[in-house]
Amino acid sequence: MDLSVSPEQIAFRQEVRQWIQDAMPADIKAKAAGGGHYDHEEQMEWHKILYAKGWVAPQWPKEVGGTGWDIGKRHIFGEELVRSNAPQLSPFGLMMVGPLLIQFGTPEQKERFLPKILSGEEVWCQGYSEPNAGSDLASLQLRAEKDGDDYILNGQKTWTTYAQHADWIFLLARTDASGKKQDGITFILADIKNTPGITVKPFLTTGGTDAFSETWFQNARVPQSNRVGPEHGGWTMAKALLAHERTGIGGIAESKRWLQLCKRIARETPVGKGSLFEDRGVRDRIARLEMRLRSLELLQLRTLAAAQVGRAPGPESSILKLVGTEIQQETTELCMDAMGHDALGWLDSPPEALPAIEQGVASSFNYLRAATIYGGSNEIQRNIIAKQILRLPTA
């Protein structure tokens, strides 16, 4: 893999950076300068700006709305978005169910759903976890029973991120309970806003955000034509989608930004006659994180290079998820340590009490405690790595 930077890539980075600067609305630009904490409407506004430019789904094939960029340009584009503190787009349509439909959907499903995912006309959420089926996802109990041309759904999902904003939900449901639990699961798409019997109840995280919801299904009727893949074949769909999700959860560009913030806070925190950045322990922590992050970035580039030639993400995505989320937690923890008593500040702290760019550190620190759990807990990722990459024997 050639990691040298070409003149074309340098020019492309400059083009992207200038375009973001010119295209970002003034209100979003002001928030970006203050750390970048956006509501759903601002995220969707930025989504539609990227869509109008044709840059909203660089990872999709060009024939279904992607950019046709190679791995280098896609990587540069992602880095520049994070560098600018632009709103982070919802991953559920663009990064999860969209790629799954491209891979497994029927022609009718692709025609129906992909254009509206691209345009932002329809927003998606994920219905996987249940109160008693999180890491052990195959234990899910949401039932889908056939009735004519429909499925009747009954049960509950939890941790359905931003379901209160979603138009559609992709979910796993139990269609057969007679055999091995993984074999009786089906992947279904449901209109979450217009289907009677679906109820969404948001709840607060420890980070003070209403990111998660409980979602209830009571005799909710969904057409069987909304099934993706074969009946009882949902476990295969789930693994394929989770591979796409885990590739993105690692958050390498985001961790780079956190490390830069750590350095800035350390340099601006006085200690004796110098600054906290001169403390050997702090510098050692930063250096170790930077080395791990650079190693992980090389693995991500290899994974993206494989995707560029048509290979879907495999078990290596578990390494990206496992190490990436640990680094996210460690970088935010380092920021909290460097801020000292200022780490008690919150999103609504007055400007005179805390610089705007630091107001979201405590909230992000709290939210990212869940990063090693969502998308498949890191304990599960270790099992996948052991069995599928290291080929260790199982008991």
N, C-alpha and C positions, 0 to 999 in steps of 0.2 A: 504494500500500500504506500503510495507516494504522498508524503505529508508536507512537501515543499509548497510554498505559496507562489502562485503564478501572477504575472501582471494582470491577467484577466480577473483573477479573484480579488486582487487589491482594488481594481476599478469597480468590481461588483459590490464590494463592501462599501466603498465610498458612495456608490449609487443608492444602495439600500439605506445607509445612514442619512443621506440628504433627503431621500424621499420620506422617511419616517419623520424627520424634523419638519418638513413642509406639510405633510398630510395630517399630522396630529392636531386635533382641535385645541384651541387655547385652554379650555377648561381641563381637558385631559392632560395637556402639557404641564399645567400648573400642578396637578396632582402627581404627575411623574416626577417633577422636581422635588416634591415633598415625600417621596418614598413609594408612591403608587399604591393606594388603597381604593379600589374601584367597586362601584355597585353594579348590579346586573345590567342596567340600562347602558352604562358606560362601556361595559365589555361588549355588548351587542352593537353599540355604535362603532366601535373599533373593528369588530368583525365585518360589518358591512362596508367599511372603508377598505379593508383588505380585500374583500370580495370584489368590489368595484375595480380594484387594481389588478385582480387576477392572482393575488398572492395569498389567499386564505388557506389553501390546502397544498402546500408544496410537496407533501409526502404522497399525494394521490397520483395515479397515472394521468398523463396529460389528456388522454381521450375521455376521461370522466371529470375534467375540471382542474387537474393539477397543473403545475407550472412547467414540468419537463426539466427541471433543474437537476444537475448531478449532485452527488453527495456533498461536494465542497460548497456549492452555493446554498444548499439547504442548511448546512451547518452554519455558514456565515449569517444567513438570514435569521436563524434562531438566536444566535449570539447577539445580533444587533437589536432584536426585539427586547431581549432581556436587558441589554446595556442601556436602552432608552427608557426602561421602566414602563414600557407600553402595557396596556391591559392584557392579562393572560386570558386567552380564549377558552371557552368550555371545551374539554377534551372528548366529551361523551359522543358527540356526533362526528367531529372531524378526525379524531384519533382512535376511536373505538368501533362504534357500530358502522361508521362509513367504510373503513377498510374491511370490516367483516363482510358487509354486503357486496363490496367489490369482489371479494374472494369467493363467497358462498351464495350470495343472493340470486334470485331468479331475475331474468330480464325485466319482468314487470316490477319487482321490488326495487331494482336499481333505478328504473325510470321514475318510479313514484317518490322515492326517498332521497336519492343522492342530490338532485338539484336543490332541494329545499334545505338540506344540511349545509350545502355550500353557501347558499344565499343568506342563511341565518333566519329564514322564514319559520323554520321549525327547530326548536331547542329540545335536546335529549337529556335523559338521565338514566342511571343504571339501577336495575333491580336484581341484585345478586344476594347480598347478605340477609339473614333473618335472625331473630333473637337467639335461636339455638343452632344457627348454621352460619358461622363466620369463617374461621380458618378451615373448619370441616364443612366446606360449602356443599358437598354432595349429600349432606344430611337435610337439605332444604325440604320444606313441607308444603309450600304454596301449591295448591292442586289446580290442575287444568283438566277438566273433564269434557269430553266431546258431547255436543248437543247439536245435531244437524251439521251445518257448515261452520259452526263456531266452537270455541273453547269457553267454558265457564270457569272463571278464576275465583278461588277462595283462599285467603291466607294473608300473610303480612310480610313486608320487606322492611328492613331498617338500614340506616346509614345511606339512604338514597339522596346523594348530594344534590342540593339545589332543585329538588323535585318540585318545589313550589313555583319555579320559573319554567318548568319543562312543558312541552307540548306532547312529547312521546317518551315512553320508557321501554328499554329493552330488558327482558327479564328471563330468568330460568324458572321453570315450573315443573312439578312432579306430574308426569303423565302415566307412570307405571310404578307400582310399589312392590311388585311380585319378585323381582330378582335383585341383582347387584345394584346398589343405590345409584352408582354413576350411570347405569344403563337406562334408567327410567326418567331422564330429565330432557325437557324440550325447550328450545330457545324461541321466544315469542316477542313480537313487537305490539305495544298497546298504546292507544291514544289516551294519554293520561288526563287530558282536560275534558274530553267530550264523551268518555265512557262512563255511564252510570255504574255506581258501585265502587269506584276508585276514589279513595280519600287520602289526602296528603296532610300530614301534621308536622311542621318544622319544629326543631328544638335547638337550643343554644349550645355551642361548644364552649370549652373552657377558655377559648380565645376570644369569646364575646361575639361570635358571628353565628348567624342562623344558617350555617352551611348544610347541616344534615336534616333529614326528615324521616319519619315513619310513614310508610305507605300501606294502606289497607285495601284489600280486595274482597268485596262481598257480592257474590253472584255477578261479577263483571264479565260481560260477554265480548269476546274478541274473535274476529274471523280467523279460521284456520289458514287462510291465505297469508296471514301475518307470521306464520311460522318460518324461521330461517333454518335451512337444512332439514334433514329427515326427522320425523317424530322419534322420540327417545334418543336422538343424536345430539342433544344440546350440550353434553359434556365436551364433545369435540369442538363445538362452536365456542364454548366458554373458554377452553384452553387457548384457542386461537386468538380470541379477543383479549384475554389477559396478557398474552405475549405482547400485543400492541400497547396495552396499557402500561405494562411494567417497563417497556423500553422508554416511555416518556416520564414515568414517575421518578426516575433517578434524578431529574432536575439538575443536570450538570451545569448548565448556564446559570441557573438560579443560584447554585452554591458558589459559583465564581463571583457573582454579585455580592453575596453575603460575605465572602472573604474580603472583598474590597472594602465593604462597610466596616468589617472588623478592624482592618488596618487603619481606616480613617478615624474610627473611635479611639483606637489605642494611641494614635499619634496626637489626638486632641485632648487626651486625658493626662493632666499633669501629675507627675510623681517625682517628688524631690525637686531637683534642678532640671530634670528631663521630662520624658513622657513615658507612658505605660508601654509604648512600642519598644522601648529600649530594654525592657525586662526580658531576660533570657528565657524564662519559662513561657511567656506569651509568644515570643518569636519562635520558639520550638514548636508550640502548638500550631501556629500558623503554617510553619514550614511542613510539618507532617501532614496537615490537611491538604496543602497545595500539591504535595507529591502523590497522595492517594487520589486526589481529584484529577490530576493529569493522567495517571494510569487508567482511571475509569473512563476518561474522555477518549483515550485511544481504543478501548474496547467498544465504546459507543460508535466511533467512526467505523470500526470493522463491521459492526452490526448494520449500520446504515449502508455501508458499501455492499454488503450481501443483499440487502433489500433493493438496492439500486439495480441489481441484476436479476431480480424476481424471486429471491428467497425470503419467505416470510420469517419474522423473528422466531427464534427457537429458544431452547433452554438458557442460552446465554443472557436472555432478557432478565432472568432471575438474578444474575450477578449484578446487572445494572440497577435493578430495584433494591437489592439487599445493600450493596455498598453505597449507592447514591442516597438512599434515605438515611442511612447512618451518618453520612457526611452532612446532610441537611441539618440533622439534629445537632451535630457537633459544632457546626458553624454558628447556628443561632445561639447555642449555649455559650460559645466563646464571646459573641456580641453581648449577651446578658452579663457575663462575668466582667467584660471590659467596661460596661456602663456603670457598674456598681449600683448605688442606690437609685440612679436614674432608670434602671431596669424596671422599676415599679411603675413607670409611666405607661400610659395607655393611648389608644387611638384618639381620644378626646382631650388629651392633656393640652393645656394652654401653651401657645408658642413660647411664652417667656419661661415656662418651666422645662421645656424639652424641645430641641429642634425637631421640625416636622418629619425629617427623614428617619428619626429614631423612635417616633411615637408608635410605630407598628411592630417594633422588635418583640416586645413582650407578647403581643397577640400572636404573631407568627411562631414564636417559640412554643407557645401553648398548642397551637393548631398542629404543628409538625410533630408533636408527641405521637400523633396517630399515623405518621407517615410509614413507620415500620409495621403497621397493622394493615392499612387499607391496600387494596390491590393484591391481597394474599400476604399473610404475615411473614416476617422474615424467617421465622422458624420453618414455615412451609417452603420458603425459597431454598433454605439449606437442604431440605430433603430432596427437592427437585435437582439441585446441583449435584448432590451425592449420587442420585440414581441415574441421571441422564447425561451428566458431563464426566464425573469422576468414575461412574460405573461401579459404585460400591455395591456389594451384595446386600440384600435386604433380608430381615429375619423372616 
